Amino acid sequence: MNDFLDEGESFELYTCWIGEESYPQEKSMTLSLELDQLEDIEIPERTHILITKTE
């Protein structure tokens, strides 16, 4: 994502199975991570995530 976003820009990610896009969101999370830490997190189903690029 580093190549596509400028500092302060963001994108949204919603984890769900195909066909569940219209189901109500069950969870939301706020994390502050370095890009190399993304392998170390678990994201539950039907979770809305806002990813914002910082320095």
All heavy atoms as TSV, in Angstrom:
chain	resi	resn	atom	element	x	y	z
A	1	MET	N	N	0.813	-1.184	0.000
A	1	MET	CA	C	0.000	0.000	0.000
A	1	MET	C	C	0.860	1.252	0.000
A	1	MET	O	O	0.389	2.313	-0.363
A	1	MET	CB	C	-0.908	0.021	1.226
A	1	MET	CG	C	-1.853	-1.149	1.324
A	1	MET	SD	S	-2.840	-1.300	-0.167
A	1	MET	CE	C	-2.855	-3.033	-0.362
A	2	ASN	N	N	2.093	1.111	0.412
A	2	ASN	CA	C	2.998	2.260	0.467
A	2	ASN	C	C	3.097	2.975	-0.875
A	2	ASN	O	O	3.200	4.191	-0.920
A	2	ASN	CB	C	4.386	1.791	0.891
A	2	ASN	CG	C	4.861	2.479	2.136
A	2	ASN	OD1	O	4.162	3.292	2.713
A	2	ASN	ND2	N	6.048	2.148	2.549
A	3	ASP	N	N	3.056	2.236	-1.968
A	3	ASP	CA	C	3.206	2.837	-3.296
A	3	ASP	C	C	1.957	3.587	-3.744
A	3	ASP	O	O	2.023	4.412	-4.641
A	3	ASP	CB	C	3.531	1.757	-4.331
A	3	ASP	CG	C	4.862	1.081	-4.052
A	3	ASP	OD1	O	5.720	1.691	-3.392
A	3	ASP	OD2	O	5.032	-0.063	-4.499
A	4	PHE	N	N	0.816	3.326	-3.142
A	4	PHE	CA	C	-0.447	3.886	-3.609
A	4	PHE	C	C	-0.994	5.014	-2.742
A	4	PHE	O	O	-1.858	5.762	-3.170
A	4	PHE	CB	C	-1.507	2.779	-3.706
A	4	PHE	CG	C	-1.116	1.700	-4.659
A	4	PHE	CD1	C	-0.646	0.493	-4.183
A	4	PHE	CD2	C	-1.187	1.897	-6.025
A	4	PHE	CE1	C	-0.272	-0.520	-5.063
A	4	PHE	CE2	C	-0.812	0.896	-6.903
A	4	PHE	CZ	C	-0.353	-0.309	-6.425
A	5	LEU	N	N	-0.539	5.112	-1.506
A	5	LEU	CA	C	-1.080	6.117	-0.589
A	5	LEU	C	C	-0.043	7.174	-0.263
A	5	LEU	O	O	1.138	6.870	-0.099
A	5	LEU	CB	C	-1.523	5.467	0.725
A	5	LEU	CG	C	-2.646	4.453	0.679
A	5	LEU	CD1	C	-2.871	3.874	2.070
A	5	LEU	CD2	C	-3.918	5.050	0.138
A	6	ASP	N	N	-0.490	8.416	-0.147
A	6	ASP	CA	C	0.347	9.480	0.387
A	6	ASP	C	C	0.070	9.576	1.881
A	6	ASP	O	O	-0.962	9.104	2.367
A	6	ASP	CB	C	0.017	10.817	-0.281
A	6	ASP	CG	C	0.425	10.846	-1.755
A	6	ASP	OD1	O	1.459	10.232	-2.093
A	6	ASP	OD2	O	-0.296	11.472	-2.551
A	7	GLU	N	N	0.970	10.217	2.612
A	7	GLU	CA	C	0.796	10.360	4.051
A	7	GLU	C	C	-0.553	11.016	4.363
A	7	GLU	O	O	-0.944	11.990	3.733
A	7	GLU	CB	C	1.923	11.201	4.636
A	7	GLU	CG	C	1.892	11.273	6.135
A	7	GLU	CD	C	3.081	12.022	6.711
A	7	GLU	OE1	O	4.138	12.051	6.066
A	7	GLU	OE2	O	2.924	12.559	7.808
A	8	GLY	N	N	-1.288	10.436	5.299
A	8	GLY	CA	C	-2.594	10.942	5.691
A	8	GLY	C	C	-3.755	10.330	4.926
A	8	GLY	O	O	-4.896	10.423	5.346
A	9	GLU	N	N	-3.484	9.690	3.779
A	9	GLU	CA	C	-4.546	9.030	3.021
A	9	GLU	C	C	-4.853	7.668	3.642
A	9	GLU	O	O	-4.020	7.076	4.317
A	9	GLU	CB	C	-4.141	8.848	1.555
A	9	GLU	CG	C	-4.056	10.139	0.790
A	9	GLU	CD	C	-3.732	9.918	-0.677
A	9	GLU	OE1	O	-2.993	8.965	-1.009
A	9	GLU	OE2	O	-4.239	10.701	-1.482
A	10	SER	N	N	-6.065	7.167	3.366
A	10	SER	CA	C	-6.454	5.890	3.965
A	10	SER	C	C	-7.311	5.077	3.005
A	10	SER	O	O	-7.752	5.574	1.976
A	10	SER	CB	C	-7.214	6.140	5.266
A	10	SER	OG	O	-8.364	6.917	5.023
A	11	PHE	N	N	-7.508	3.814	3.364
A	11	PHE	CA	C	-8.441	2.950	2.648
A	11	PHE	C	C	-9.135	2.073	3.679
A	11	PHE	O	O	-8.683	1.939	4.814
A	11	PHE	CB	C	-7.751	2.130	1.550
A	11	PHE	CG	C	-6.814	1.067	2.044
A	11	PHE	CD1	C	-7.262	-0.231	2.243
A	11	PHE	CD2	C	-5.481	1.351	2.283
A	11	PHE	CE1	C	-6.404	-1.215	2.694
A	11	PHE	CE2	C	-4.616	0.372	2.727
A	11	PHE	CZ	C	-5.077	-0.910	2.930
A	12	GLU	N	N	-10.264	1.515	3.279
A	12	GLU	CA	C	-11.049	0.675	4.175
A	12	GLU	C	C	-10.985	-0.772	3.707
A	12	GLU	O	O	-10.948	-1.042	2.509
A	12	GLU	CB	C	-12.495	1.131	4.202
A	12	GLU	CG	C	-12.658	2.513	4.773
A	12	GLU	CD	C	-14.093	2.967	4.827
A	12	GLU	OE1	O	-14.981	2.108	5.014
A	12	GLU	OE2	O	-14.331	4.171	4.690
A	13	LEU	N	N	-10.985	-1.661	4.663
A	13	LEU	CA	C	-10.970	-3.092	4.405
A	13	LEU	C	C	-12.080	-3.715	5.230
A	13	LEU	O	O	-12.245	-3.392	6.401
A	13	LEU	CB	C	-9.613	-3.673	4.810
A	13	LEU	CG	C	-9.421	-5.169	4.712
A	13	LEU	CD1	C	-9.454	-5.607	3.257
A	13	LEU	CD2	C	-8.102	-5.573	5.344
A	14	TYR	N	N	-12.877	-4.564	4.610
A	14	TYR	CA	C	-13.940	-5.265	5.333
A	14	TYR	C	C	-13.766	-6.745	5.077
A	14	TYR	O	O	-13.810	-7.197	3.935
A	14	TYR	CB	C	-15.319	-4.775	4.869
A	14	TYR	CG	C	-16.454	-5.436	5.599
A	14	TYR	CD1	C	-16.609	-5.255	6.969
A	14	TYR	CD2	C	-17.348	-6.255	4.946
A	14	TYR	CE1	C	-17.639	-5.864	7.659
A	14	TYR	CE2	C	-18.392	-6.873	5.629
A	14	TYR	CZ	C	-18.525	-6.675	6.978
A	14	TYR	OH	O	-19.537	-7.275	7.660
A	15	THR	N	N	-13.530	-7.518	6.131
A	15	THR	CA	C	-13.295	-8.951	5.993
A	15	THR	C	C	-14.609	-9.703	6.125
A	15	THR	O	O	-15.317	-9.551	7.116
A	15	THR	CB	C	-12.307	-9.457	7.059
A	15	THR	OG1	O	-12.846	-9.219	8.350
A	15	THR	CG2	C	-10.962	-8.779	6.932
A	16	CYS	N	N	-14.943	-10.473	5.097
A	16	CYS	CA	C	-16.148	-11.291	5.142
A	16	CYS	C	C	-16.082	-12.338	4.032
A	16	CYS	O	O	-15.234	-12.276	3.161
A	16	CYS	CB	C	-17.406	-10.435	4.984
A	16	CYS	SG	S	-17.562	-9.645	3.369
A	17	TRP	N	N	-16.987	-13.286	4.095
A	17	TRP	CA	C	-17.108	-14.288	3.054
A	17	TRP	C	C	-17.930	-13.713	1.901
A	17	TRP	O	O	-18.740	-12.806	2.094
A	17	TRP	CB	C	-17.789	-15.543	3.592
A	17	TRP	CG	C	-16.955	-16.242	4.626
A	17	TRP	CD1	C	-17.106	-16.176	5.974
A	17	TRP	CD2	C	-15.837	-17.087	4.388
A	17	TRP	NE1	N	-16.149	-16.922	6.604
A	17	TRP	CE2	C	-15.357	-17.504	5.646
A	17	TRP	CE3	C	-15.185	-17.533	3.254
A	17	TRP	CZ2	C	-14.254	-18.341	5.785
A	17	TRP	CZ3	C	-14.096	-18.379	3.402
A	17	TRP	CH2	C	-13.644	-18.765	4.656
A	18	ILE	N	N	-17.725	-14.225	0.707
A	18	ILE	CA	C	-18.499	-13.788	-0.457
A	18	ILE	C	C	-19.989	-13.958	-0.148
A	18	ILE	O	O	-20.409	-14.999	0.343
A	18	ILE	CB	C	-18.109	-14.584	-1.716
A	18	ILE	CG1	C	-16.671	-14.255	-2.102
A	18	ILE	CG2	C	-19.055	-14.289	-2.873
A	18	ILE	CD1	C	-16.123	-15.092	-3.238
A	19	GLY	N	N	-20.763	-12.913	-0.425
A	19	GLY	CA	C	-22.189	-12.942	-0.164
A	19	GLY	C	C	-22.578	-12.329	1.173
A	19	GLY	O	O	-23.744	-12.084	1.428
A	20	GLU	N	N	-21.602	-12.072	2.054
A	20	GLU	CA	C	-21.889	-11.494	3.368
A	20	GLU	C	C	-21.606	-9.996	3.416
A	20	GLU	O	O	-21.624	-9.397	4.489
A	20	GLU	CB	C	-21.068	-12.186	4.453
A	20	GLU	CG	C	-21.459	-13.623	4.690
A	20	GLU	CD	C	-20.680	-14.254	5.828
A	20	GLU	OE1	O	-19.669	-13.679	6.284
A	20	GLU	OE2	O	-21.080	-15.344	6.270
A	21	GLU	N	N	-21.363	-9.374	2.255
A	21	GLU	CA	C	-20.995	-7.963	2.232
A	21	GLU	C	C	-22.059	-7.055	2.841
A	21	GLU	O	O	-21.742	-6.010	3.398
A	21	GLU	CB	C	-20.702	-7.494	0.796
A	21	GLU	CG	C	-19.530	-8.185	0.152
A	21	GLU	CD	C	-19.913	-9.493	-0.561
A	21	GLU	OE1	O	-21.082	-9.927	-0.506
A	21	GLU	OE2	O	-19.039	-10.074	-1.190
A	22	SER	N	N	-23.320	-7.452	2.748
A	22	SER	CA	C	-24.397	-6.598	3.265
A	22	SER	C	C	-24.771	-6.931	4.710
A	22	SER	O	O	-25.608	-6.255	5.295
A	22	SER	CB	C	-25.633	-6.720	2.370
A	22	SER	OG	O	-26.113	-8.054	2.388
A	23	TYR	N	N	-24.161	-7.952	5.294
A	23	TYR	CA	C	-24.442	-8.287	6.697
A	23	TYR	C	C	-23.954	-7.142	7.585
A	23	TYR	O	O	-23.027	-6.423	7.234
A	23	TYR	CB	C	-23.704	-9.558	7.115
A	23	TYR	CG	C	-24.261	-10.842	6.573
A	23	TYR	CD1	C	-25.045	-10.887	5.434
A	23	TYR	CD2	C	-23.964	-12.041	7.189
A	23	TYR	CE1	C	-25.536	-12.091	4.938
A	23	TYR	CE2	C	-24.450	-13.251	6.699
A	23	TYR	CZ	C	-25.228	-13.259	5.570
A	23	TYR	OH	O	-25.702	-14.441	5.077
A	24	PRO	N	N	-24.547	-6.985	8.766
A	24	PRO	CA	C	-24.067	-5.928	9.666
A	24	PRO	C	C	-22.632	-6.197	10.119
A	24	PRO	O	O	-22.238	-7.347	10.306
A	24	PRO	CB	C	-25.009	-6.005	10.857
A	24	PRO	CG	C	-26.000	-7.064	10.571
A	24	PRO	CD	C	-25.649	-7.735	9.290
A	25	GLN	N	N	-21.865	-5.125	10.257
A	25	GLN	CA	C	-20.500	-5.269	10.748
A	25	GLN	C	C	-20.553	-5.678	12.209
A	25	GLN	O	O	-21.312	-5.131	12.990
A	25	GLN	CB	C	-19.755	-3.950	10.606
A	25	GLN	CG	C	-19.601	-3.514	9.174
A	25	GLN	CD	C	-18.968	-2.138	9.066
A	25	GLN	OE1	O	-18.484	-1.585	10.036
A	25	GLN	NE2	N	-18.982	-1.601	7.872
A	26	GLU	N	N	-19.737	-6.648	12.573
A	26	GLU	CA	C	-19.729	-7.127	13.951
A	26	GLU	C	C	-18.680	-6.439	14.802
A	26	GLU	O	O	-18.863	-6.259	15.986
A	26	GLU	CB	C	-19.496	-8.639	13.980
A	26	GLU	CG	C	-20.660	-9.417	13.424
A	26	GLU	CD	C	-20.536	-10.910	13.659
A	26	GLU	OE1	O	-19.492	-11.364	14.141
A	26	GLU	OE2	O	-21.512	-11.607	13.351
A	27	LYS	N	N	-17.577	-6.078	14.182
A	27	LYS	CA	C	-16.466	-5.529	14.949
A	27	LYS	C	C	-15.800	-4.413	14.158
A	27	LYS	O	O	-15.966	-4.292	12.967
A	27	LYS	CB	C	-15.434	-6.613	15.241
A	27	LYS	CG	C	-15.959	-7.784	16.017
A	27	LYS	CD	C	-14.910	-8.862	16.137
A	27	LYS	CE	C	-15.448	-10.062	16.865
A	27	LYS	NZ	N	-16.234	-10.952	16.034
A	28	SER	N	N	-15.007	-3.637	14.859
A	28	SER	CA	C	-14.144	-2.675	14.206
A	28	SER	C	C	-12.882	-2.608	15.045
A	28	SER	O	O	-12.910	-2.937	16.228
A	28	SER	CB	C	-14.905	-1.371	14.087
A	28	SER	OG	O	-14.312	-0.326	14.685
A	29	MET	N	N	-11.753	-2.281	14.452
A	29	MET	CA	C	-10.524	-2.253	15.223
A	29	MET	C	C	-9.684	-1.043	14.841
A	29	MET	O	O	-9.754	-0.562	13.726
A	29	MET	CB	C	-9.718	-3.553	15.063
A	29	MET	CG	C	-9.276	-3.873	13.677
A	29	MET	SD	S	-8.161	-5.301	13.475
A	29	MET	CE	C	-8.727	-6.494	14.598
A	30	THR	N	N	-8.932	-0.564	15.812
A	30	THR	CA	C	-7.987	0.521	15.591
A	30	THR	C	C	-6.633	0.022	16.072
A	30	THR	O	O	-6.490	-0.363	17.227
A	30	THR	CB	C	-8.390	1.777	16.398
A	30	THR	OG1	O	-9.694	2.169	16.020
A	30	THR	CG2	C	-7.419	2.908	16.142
A	31	LEU	N	N	-5.676	0.002	15.173
A	31	LEU	CA	C	-4.325	-0.448	15.505
A	31	LEU	C	C	-3.319	0.540	14.943
A	31	LEU	O	O	-3.562	1.157	13.915
A	31	LEU	CB	C	-4.032	-1.813	14.876
A	31	LEU	CG	C	-4.885	-2.990	15.299
A	31	LEU	CD1	C	-4.582	-4.182	14.408
A	31	LEU	CD2	C	-4.623	-3.343	16.742
A	32	SER	N	N	-2.209	0.651	15.600
A	32	SER	CA	C	-1.096	1.428	15.069
A	32	SER	C	C	0.042	0.441	14.857
A	32	SER	O	O	0.608	-0.081	15.816
A	32	SER	CB	C	-0.699	2.509	16.073
A	32	SER	OG	O	0.372	3.257	15.567
A	33	LEU	N	N	0.324	0.136	13.595
A	33	LEU	CA	C	1.319	-0.883	13.265
A	33	LEU	C	C	2.274	-0.386	12.194
A	33	LEU	O	O	1.919	0.452	11.373
A	33	LEU	CB	C	0.632	-2.131	12.707
A	33	LEU	CG	C	-0.345	-2.867	13.591
A	33	LEU	CD1	C	-1.070	-3.924	12.769
A	33	LEU	CD2	C	0.369	-3.513	14.748
A	34	GLU	N	N	3.440	-0.955	12.189
A	34	GLU	CA	C	4.352	-0.794	11.067
A	34	GLU	C	C	3.957	-1.840	10.039
A	34	GLU	O	O	3.392	-2.877	10.382
A	34	GLU	CB	C	5.800	-1.024	11.515
A	34	GLU	CG	C	6.294	-0.031	12.546
A	34	GLU	CD	C	6.402	1.380	12.009
A	34	GLU	OE1	O	6.726	1.541	10.820
A	34	GLU	OE2	O	6.143	2.322	12.778
A	35	LEU	N	N	4.204	-1.576	8.752
A	35	LEU	CA	C	3.790	-2.509	7.705
A	35	LEU	C	C	4.353	-3.908	7.904
A	35	LEU	O	O	3.692	-4.894	7.608
A	35	LEU	CB	C	4.182	-1.978	6.331
A	35	LEU	CG	C	3.336	-0.821	5.822
A	35	LEU	CD1	C	3.877	-0.328	4.487
A	35	LEU	CD2	C	1.885	-1.209	5.688
A	36	ASP	N	N	5.560	-4.030	8.461
A	36	ASP	CA	C	6.147	-5.361	8.630
A	36	ASP	C	C	5.500	-6.135	9.787
A	36	ASP	O	O	5.766	-7.308	9.978
A	36	ASP	CB	C	7.663	-5.275	8.819
A	36	ASP	CG	C	8.076	-4.460	10.036
A	36	ASP	OD1	O	7.218	-3.798	10.644
A	36	ASP	OD2	O	9.282	-4.474	10.351
A	37	GLN	N	N	4.607	-5.509	10.555
A	37	GLN	CA	C	3.924	-6.188	11.654
A	37	GLN	C	C	2.599	-6.805	11.219
A	37	GLN	O	O	1.970	-7.512	11.996
A	37	GLN	CB	C	3.637	-5.207	12.788
A	37	GLN	CG	C	4.881	-4.693	13.479
A	37	GLN	CD	C	4.518	-3.641	14.512
A	37	GLN	OE1	O	3.945	-2.622	14.178
A	37	GLN	NE2	N	4.850	-3.916	15.756
A	38	LEU	N	N	2.154	-6.558	9.998
A	38	LEU	CA	C	0.840	-7.029	9.573
A	38	LEU	C	C	0.715	-8.542	9.573
A	38	LEU	O	O	-0.374	-9.068	9.713
A	38	LEU	CB	C	0.497	-6.475	8.187
A	38	LEU	CG	C	0.210	-4.980	8.144
A	38	LEU	CD1	C	-0.072	-4.546	6.715
A	38	LEU	CD2	C	-0.944	-4.601	9.045
A	39	GLU	N	N	1.809	-9.257	9.445
A	39	GLU	CA	C	1.751	-10.716	9.468
A	39	GLU	C	C	1.408	-11.238	10.861
A	39	GLU	O	O	0.993	-12.373	11.011
A	39	GLU	CB	C	3.091	-11.300	9.024
A	39	GLU	CG	C	3.414	-11.037	7.578
A	39	GLU	CD	C	4.759	-11.622	7.187
A	39	GLU	OE1	O	5.285	-12.483	7.913
A	39	GLU	OE2	O	5.279	-11.200	6.152
A	40	ASP	N	N	1.573	-10.425	11.879
A	40	ASP	CA	C	1.430	-10.867	13.264
A	40	ASP	C	C	0.045	-10.636	13.851
A	40	ASP	O	O	-0.150	-10.855	15.034
A	40	ASP	CB	C	2.457	-10.146	14.145
A	40	ASP	CG	C	3.882	-10.442	13.718
A	40	ASP	OD1	O	4.122	-11.530	13.167
A	40	ASP	OD2	O	4.744	-9.579	13.926
A	41	ILE	N	N	-0.949	-10.178	13.058
A	41	ILE	CA	C	-2.266	-9.908	13.626
A	41	ILE	C	C	-3.296	-10.863	13.048
A	41	ILE	O	O	-3.135	-11.375	11.947
A	41	ILE	CB	C	-2.718	-8.449	13.401
A	41	ILE	CG1	C	-2.879	-8.147	11.905
A	41	ILE	CG2	C	-1.784	-7.467	14.057
A	41	ILE	CD1	C	-3.548	-6.834	11.623
A	42	GLU	N	N	-4.324	-11.133	13.833
A	42	GLU	CA	C	-5.461	-11.931	13.384
A	42	GLU	C	C	-6.648	-11.001	13.219
A	42	GLU	O	O	-6.920	-10.186	14.092
A	42	GLU	CB	C	-5.801	-12.985	14.438
A	42	GLU	CG	C	-5.351	-14.351	14.057
A	42	GLU	CD	C	-5.816	-15.378	15.067
A	42	GLU	OE1	O	-7.035	-15.569	15.222
A	42	GLU	OE2	O	-4.927	-15.974	15.679
A	43	ILE	N	N	-7.363	-11.124	12.106
A	43	ILE	CA	C	-8.513	-10.273	11.844
A	43	ILE	C	C	-9.757	-11.154	11.804
A	43	ILE	O	O	-9.877	-12.015	10.945
A	43	ILE	CB	C	-8.346	-9.520	10.507
A	43	ILE	CG1	C	-7.072	-8.674	10.537
A	43	ILE	CG2	C	-9.569	-8.654	10.229
A	43	ILE	CD1	C	-6.709	-8.055	9.206
A	44	PRO	N	N	-10.680	-10.959	12.751
A	44	PRO	CA	C	-11.904	-11.770	12.771
A	44	PRO	C	C	-12.794	-11.484	11.558
A	44	PRO	O	O	-12.683	-10.441	10.931
A	44	PRO	CB	C	-12.604	-11.322	14.059
A	44	PRO	CG	C	-11.629	-10.501	14.815
A	44	PRO	CD	C	-10.613	-10.019	13.850
A	45	GLU	N	N	-13.707	-12.413	11.266
A	45	GLU	CA	C	-14.674	-12.222	10.189
A	45	GLU	C	C	-15.552	-11.011	10.476
A	45	GLU	O	O	-15.800	-10.675	11.621
A	45	GLU	CB	C	-15.584	-13.445	10.074
A	45	GLU	CG	C	-14.895	-14.673	9.576
A	45	GLU	CD	C	-15.853	-15.842	9.526
A	45	GLU	OE1	O	-17.062	-15.654	9.321
A	45	GLU	OE2	O	-15.373	-16.974	9.713
A	46	ARG	N	N	-16.054	-10.400	9.423
A	46	ARG	CA	C	-16.950	-9.244	9.461
A	46	ARG	C	C	-16.411	-8.125	10.348
A	46	ARG	O	O	-17.086	-7.593	11.212
A	46	ARG	CB	C	-18.355	-9.669	9.859
A	46	ARG	CG	C	-18.944	-10.588	8.818
A	46	ARG	CD	C	-20.424	-10.724	8.831
A	46	ARG	NE	N	-21.040	-10.837	10.120
A	46	ARG	CZ	C	-21.856	-11.807	10.471
A	46	ARG	NH1	N	-22.147	-12.770	9.646
A	46	ARG	NH2	N	-22.407	-11.810	11.653
A	47	THR	N	N	-15.152	-7.783	10.097
A	47	THR	CA	C	-14.494	-6.696	10.811
A	47	THR	C	C	-14.158	-5.592	9.828
A	47	THR	O	O	-13.605	-5.840	8.760
A	47	THR	CB	C	-13.194	-7.189	11.490
A	47	THR	OG1	O	-13.522	-8.227	12.399
A	47	THR	CG2	C	-12.482	-6.072	12.230
A	48	HIS	N	N	-14.492	-4.357	10.191
A	48	HIS	CA	C	-14.191	-3.185	9.377
A	48	HIS	C	C	-12.872	-2.618	9.858
A	48	HIS	O	O	-12.677	-2.407	11.059
A	48	HIS	CB	C	-15.299	-2.133	9.526
A	48	HIS	CG	C	-14.983	-0.864	8.850
A	48	HIS	ND1	N	-14.558	0.242	9.530
A	48	HIS	CD2	C	-15.028	-0.511	7.554
A	48	HIS	CE1	C	-14.352	1.211	8.679
A	48	HIS	NE2	N	-14.629	0.791	7.474
A	49	ILE	N	N	-11.951	-2.360	8.921
A	49	ILE	CA	C	-10.637	-1.838	9.270
A	49	ILE	C	C	-10.357	-0.610	8.424
A	49	ILE	O	O	-10.532	-0.649	7.194
A	49	ILE	CB	C	-9.535	-2.896	9.019
A	49	ILE	CG1	C	-9.848	-4.155	9.799
A	49	ILE	CG2	C	-8.157	-2.342	9.378
A	49	ILE	CD1	C	-9.016	-5.333	9.367
A	50	LEU	N	N	-9.950	0.464	9.046
A	50	LEU	CA	C	-9.527	1.676	8.347
A	50	LEU	C	C	-8.020	1.749	8.470
A	50	LEU	O	O	-7.478	1.758	9.583
A	50	LEU	CB	C	-10.178	2.914	8.958
A	50	LEU	CG	C	-9.725	4.249	8.369
A	50	LEU	CD1	C	-10.182	4.359	6.908
A	50	LEU	CD2	C	-10.251	5.401	9.185
A	51	ILE	N	N	-7.321	1.771	7.333
A	51	ILE	CA	C	-5.866	1.818	7.318
A	51	ILE	C	C	-5.449	3.178	6.803
A	51	ILE	O	O	-5.828	3.575	5.697
A	51	ILE	CB	C	-5.291	0.691	6.445
A	51	ILE	CG1	C	-5.719	-0.656	7.039
A	51	ILE	CG2	C	-3.774	0.803	6.334
A	51	ILE	CD1	C	-5.372	-1.840	6.188
A	52	THR	N	N	-4.685	3.909	7.626
A	52	THR	CA	C	-4.232	5.248	7.269
A	52	THR	C	C	-2.707	5.264	7.253
A	52	THR	O	O	-2.068	4.768	8.194
A	52	THR	CB	C	-4.734	6.289	8.296
A	52	THR	OG1	O	-6.150	6.205	8.355
A	52	THR	CG2	C	-4.325	7.692	7.898
A	53	LYS	N	N	-2.144	5.818	6.197
A	53	LYS	CA	C	-0.694	5.869	6.089
A	53	LYS	C	C	-0.162	7.056	6.902
A	53	LYS	O	O	-0.638	8.172	6.773
A	53	LYS	CB	C	-0.270	6.019	4.627
A	53	LYS	CG	C	1.230	6.034	4.448
A	53	LYS	CD	C	1.608	6.100	3.004
A	53	LYS	CE	C	3.110	6.149	2.853
A	53	LYS	NZ	N	3.487	6.221	1.451
A	54	THR	N	N	0.794	6.760	7.753
A	54	THR	CA	C	1.498	7.809	8.511
A	54	THR	C	C	2.950	7.760	8.123
A	54	THR	O	O	3.363	6.936	7.304
A	54	THR	CB	C	1.323	7.600	10.030
A	54	THR	OG1	O	1.831	6.327	10.385
A	54	THR	CG2	C	-0.140	7.695	10.426
A	55	GLU	N	N	3.747	8.609	8.725
A	55	GLU	CA	C	5.167	8.692	8.374
A	55	GLU	C	C	5.831	7.366	8.256
A	55	GLU	O	O	5.898	6.513	8.956
A	55	GLU	CB	C	5.905	9.529	9.398
A	55	GLU	CG	C	5.485	10.943	9.428
A	55	GLU	CD	C	6.218	11.743	10.459
A	55	GLU	OE1	O	7.318	11.360	10.875
A	55	GLU	OE2	O	5.705	12.788	10.851
